[in-house]
Structure formats: structure tokens, C-alpha cells
Amino acid sequence: MDKLATIYIMFNVIYSTLFIIFVCGNEAFMTPWWVTLIAAIVPAVLTLIGSLTLSRRSQLRKNTEEIQKLARQLGV
């Protein structure tokens, strides 16, 4: 996996965990169950979108490099 994708996923896992602990553990206000659910889903979806985007870019870069390597070998 791409190094940036790994860093992005780790950051979002830590952020999501701390955010959910803050939202669920804050006794100053009671949150309904759906707020907690949204607080858990939104960072997970953002992590998914970000990691898929970075993985796709990484794969496109690898494919482009392989095509250029093949073209050099063929003398094009």
C-alpha cells in the first residue's frame, strides 16, 4: 500500500476514535443514538474515500510507469 494511504488511514482511525470518545464520553450533554452513529460513520466513510483515492492514484502511477518501461523496451 502507498505510504501516504497508510498515514492517512492511521490518522483517521486515531481521529475517529478520539472524536467518538469525546462525543460519547462528554456528560455535559446527552446525545441521541443517531448522533453517535453519525459520529462513527462520517470519519469511516471519509477514510474509505481517501484511501480508495490514494490507492487508485498509486495504481495508475504504477501502470503508467510499466507502460513507459515497455515502450522503452520496444524502442517506441
PyMOL CGO cylinders between C-alpha atoms (Angstrom):
from pymol import cmd
from pymol.cgo import CYLINDER

trace = [
    CYLINDER, 0.00, 0.00, 0.00, 1.12, 3.53, -0.64, 0.3, 1, 1, 1, 1, 1, 1,
    CYLINDER, 1.12, 3.53, -0.64, 2.86, 5.25, 2.26, 0.3, 1, 1, 1, 1, 1, 1,
    CYLINDER, 2.86, 5.25, 2.26, 0.50, 8.25, 2.12, 0.3, 1, 1, 1, 1, 1, 1,
    CYLINDER, 0.50, 8.25, 2.12, -2.54, 5.99, 2.21, 0.3, 1, 1, 1, 1, 1, 1,
    CYLINDER, -2.54, 5.99, 2.21, -1.21, 4.23, 5.30, 0.3, 1, 1, 1, 1, 1, 1,
    CYLINDER, -1.21, 4.23, 5.30, -0.55, 7.52, 7.08, 0.3, 1, 1, 1, 1, 1, 1,
    CYLINDER, -0.55, 7.52, 7.08, -3.99, 8.83, 6.07, 0.3, 1, 1, 1, 1, 1, 1,
    CYLINDER, -3.99, 8.83, 6.07, -5.75, 5.74, 7.38, 0.3, 1, 1, 1, 1, 1, 1,
    CYLINDER, -5.75, 5.74, 7.38, -3.83, 5.76, 10.67, 0.3, 1, 1, 1, 1, 1, 1,
    CYLINDER, -3.83, 5.76, 10.67, -4.59, 9.46, 11.24, 0.3, 1, 1, 1, 1, 1, 1,
    CYLINDER, -4.59, 9.46, 11.24, -8.28, 8.98, 10.56, 0.3, 1, 1, 1, 1, 1, 1,
    CYLINDER, -8.28, 8.98, 10.56, -8.53, 5.94, 12.83, 0.3, 1, 1, 1, 1, 1, 1,
    CYLINDER, -8.53, 5.94, 12.83, -6.97, 7.91, 15.69, 0.3, 1, 1, 1, 1, 1, 1,
    CYLINDER, -6.97, 7.91, 15.69, -9.14, 10.95, 14.95, 0.3, 1, 1, 1, 1, 1, 1,
    CYLINDER, -9.14, 10.95, 14.95, -12.32, 8.86, 14.74, 0.3, 1, 1, 1, 1, 1, 1,
    CYLINDER, -12.32, 8.86, 14.74, -11.59, 7.08, 18.00, 0.3, 1, 1, 1, 1, 1, 1,
    CYLINDER, -11.59, 7.08, 18.00, -10.86, 10.29, 19.89, 0.3, 1, 1, 1, 1, 1, 1,
    CYLINDER, -10.86, 10.29, 19.89, -13.89, 12.04, 18.39, 0.3, 1, 1, 1, 1, 1, 1,
    CYLINDER, -13.89, 12.04, 18.39, -16.26, 9.22, 19.34, 0.3, 1, 1, 1, 1, 1, 1,
    CYLINDER, -16.26, 9.22, 19.34, -14.81, 9.06, 22.85, 0.3, 1, 1, 1, 1, 1, 1,
    CYLINDER, -14.81, 9.06, 22.85, -15.33, 12.81, 23.16, 0.3, 1, 1, 1, 1, 1, 1,
    CYLINDER, -15.33, 12.81, 23.16, -18.89, 12.72, 21.86, 0.3, 1, 1, 1, 1, 1, 1,
    CYLINDER, -18.89, 12.72, 21.86, -19.95, 9.66, 23.85, 0.3, 1, 1, 1, 1, 1, 1,
    CYLINDER, -19.95, 9.66, 23.85, -17.97, 10.46, 26.98, 0.3, 1, 1, 1, 1, 1, 1,
    CYLINDER, -17.97, 10.46, 26.98, -18.95, 14.08, 27.35, 0.3, 1, 1, 1, 1, 1, 1,
    CYLINDER, -18.95, 14.08, 27.35, -21.53, 14.16, 30.11, 0.3, 1, 1, 1, 1, 1, 1,
    CYLINDER, -21.53, 14.16, 30.11, -22.29, 17.86, 29.66, 0.3, 1, 1, 1, 1, 1, 1,
    CYLINDER, -22.29, 17.86, 29.66, -24.88, 16.98, 27.05, 0.3, 1, 1, 1, 1, 1, 1,
    CYLINDER, -24.88, 16.98, 27.05, -26.71, 13.79, 26.28, 0.3, 1, 1, 1, 1, 1, 1,
    CYLINDER, -26.71, 13.79, 26.28, -26.53, 12.76, 22.68, 0.3, 1, 1, 1, 1, 1, 1,
    CYLINDER, -26.53, 12.76, 22.68, -29.16, 10.67, 20.97, 0.3, 1, 1, 1, 1, 1, 1,
    CYLINDER, -29.16, 10.67, 20.97, -28.09, 7.35, 19.47, 0.3, 1, 1, 1, 1, 1, 1,
    CYLINDER, -28.09, 7.35, 19.47, -28.22, 8.69, 15.92, 0.3, 1, 1, 1, 1, 1, 1,
    CYLINDER, -28.22, 8.69, 15.92, -25.68, 11.44, 16.66, 0.3, 1, 1, 1, 1, 1, 1,
    CYLINDER, -25.68, 11.44, 16.66, -23.25, 8.82, 17.95, 0.3, 1, 1, 1, 1, 1, 1,
    CYLINDER, -23.25, 8.82, 17.95, -23.93, 6.71, 14.87, 0.3, 1, 1, 1, 1, 1, 1,
    CYLINDER, -23.93, 6.71, 14.87, -23.24, 9.66, 12.56, 0.3, 1, 1, 1, 1, 1, 1,
    CYLINDER, -23.24, 9.66, 12.56, -20.09, 10.47, 14.54, 0.3, 1, 1, 1, 1, 1, 1,
    CYLINDER, -20.09, 10.47, 14.54, -18.87, 6.94, 13.90, 0.3, 1, 1, 1, 1, 1, 1,
    CYLINDER, -18.87, 6.94, 13.90, -19.91, 6.66, 10.25, 0.3, 1, 1, 1, 1, 1, 1,
    CYLINDER, -19.91, 6.66, 10.25, -18.72, 10.00, 8.83, 0.3, 1, 1, 1, 1, 1, 1,
    CYLINDER, -18.72, 10.00, 8.83, -14.99, 9.59, 9.64, 0.3, 1, 1, 1, 1, 1, 1,
    CYLINDER, -14.99, 9.59, 9.64, -15.11, 5.97, 8.48, 0.3, 1, 1, 1, 1, 1, 1,
    CYLINDER, -15.11, 5.97, 8.48, -16.61, 6.97, 5.12, 0.3, 1, 1, 1, 1, 1, 1,
    CYLINDER, -16.61, 6.97, 5.12, -14.08, 9.79, 4.72, 0.3, 1, 1, 1, 1, 1, 1,
    CYLINDER, -14.08, 9.79, 4.72, -11.28, 7.34, 5.45, 0.3, 1, 1, 1, 1, 1, 1,
    CYLINDER, -11.28, 7.34, 5.45, -12.67, 4.92, 2.88, 0.3, 1, 1, 1, 1, 1, 1,
    CYLINDER, -12.67, 4.92, 2.88, -12.94, 7.59, 0.19, 0.3, 1, 1, 1, 1, 1, 1,
    CYLINDER, -12.94, 7.59, 0.19, -9.47, 8.94, 0.91, 0.3, 1, 1, 1, 1, 1, 1,
    CYLINDER, -9.47, 8.94, 0.91, -7.80, 5.56, 0.96, 0.3, 1, 1, 1, 1, 1, 1,
    CYLINDER, -7.80, 5.56, 0.96, -9.53, 4.42, -2.23, 0.3, 1, 1, 1, 1, 1, 1,
    CYLINDER, -9.53, 4.42, -2.23, -8.50, 7.63, -3.98, 0.3, 1, 1, 1, 1, 1, 1,
    CYLINDER, -8.50, 7.63, -3.98, -4.87, 7.31, -2.87, 0.3, 1, 1, 1, 1, 1, 1,
    CYLINDER, -4.87, 7.31, -2.87, -4.78, 3.62, -3.79, 0.3, 1, 1, 1, 1, 1, 1,
    CYLINDER, -4.78, 3.62, -3.79, -6.20, 4.34, -7.24, 0.3, 1, 1, 1, 1, 1, 1,
    CYLINDER, -6.20, 4.34, -7.24, -3.66, 7.09, -7.87, 0.3, 1, 1, 1, 1, 1, 1,
    CYLINDER, -3.66, 7.09, -7.87, -0.90, 4.77, -6.75, 0.3, 1, 1, 1, 1, 1, 1,
    CYLINDER, -0.90, 4.77, -6.75, -2.09, 2.01, -9.08, 0.3, 1, 1, 1, 1, 1, 1,
    CYLINDER, -2.09, 2.01, -9.08, -2.42, 4.43, -12.01, 0.3, 1, 1, 1, 1, 1, 1,
    CYLINDER, -2.42, 4.43, -12.01, 1.12, 5.66, -11.36, 0.3, 1, 1, 1, 1, 1, 1,
    CYLINDER, 1.12, 5.66, -11.36, 2.44, 2.08, -11.32, 0.3, 1, 1, 1, 1, 1, 1,
    CYLINDER, 2.44, 2.08, -11.32, 0.59, 1.21, -14.54, 0.3, 1, 1, 1, 1, 1, 1,
    CYLINDER, 0.59, 1.21, -14.54, 1.91, 4.34, -16.27, 0.3, 1, 1, 1, 1, 1, 1,
    CYLINDER, 1.91, 4.34, -16.27, 5.47, 3.50, -15.25, 0.3, 1, 1, 1, 1, 1, 1,
    CYLINDER, 5.47, 3.50, -15.25, 5.09, -0.06, -16.57, 0.3, 1, 1, 1, 1, 1, 1,
    CYLINDER, 5.09, -0.06, -16.57, 3.70, 1.17, -19.89, 0.3, 1, 1, 1, 1, 1, 1,
    CYLINDER, 3.70, 1.17, -19.89, 6.58, 3.62, -20.25, 0.3, 1, 1, 1, 1, 1, 1,
    CYLINDER, 6.58, 3.62, -20.25, 9.07, 0.87, -19.41, 0.3, 1, 1, 1, 1, 1, 1,
    CYLINDER, 9.07, 0.87, -19.41, 7.51, -1.42, -22.02, 0.3, 1, 1, 1, 1, 1, 1,
    CYLINDER, 7.51, -1.42, -22.02, 7.55, 1.38, -24.61, 0.3, 1, 1, 1, 1, 1, 1,
    CYLINDER, 7.55, 1.38, -24.61, 11.26, 1.99, -23.96, 0.3, 1, 1, 1, 1, 1, 1,
    CYLINDER, 11.26, 1.99, -23.96, 11.98, -1.71, -24.36, 0.3, 1, 1, 1, 1, 1, 1,
    CYLINDER, 11.98, -1.71, -24.36, 10.13, -1.79, -27.67, 0.3, 1, 1, 1, 1, 1, 1,
    CYLINDER, 10.13, -1.79, -27.67, 12.01, 1.28, -28.84, 0.3, 1, 1, 1, 1, 1, 1,
    CYLINDER, 12.01, 1.28, -28.84, 8.95, 3.42, -29.35, 0.3, 1, 1, 1, 1, 1, 1,
]
cmd.load_cgo(trace, "trace")
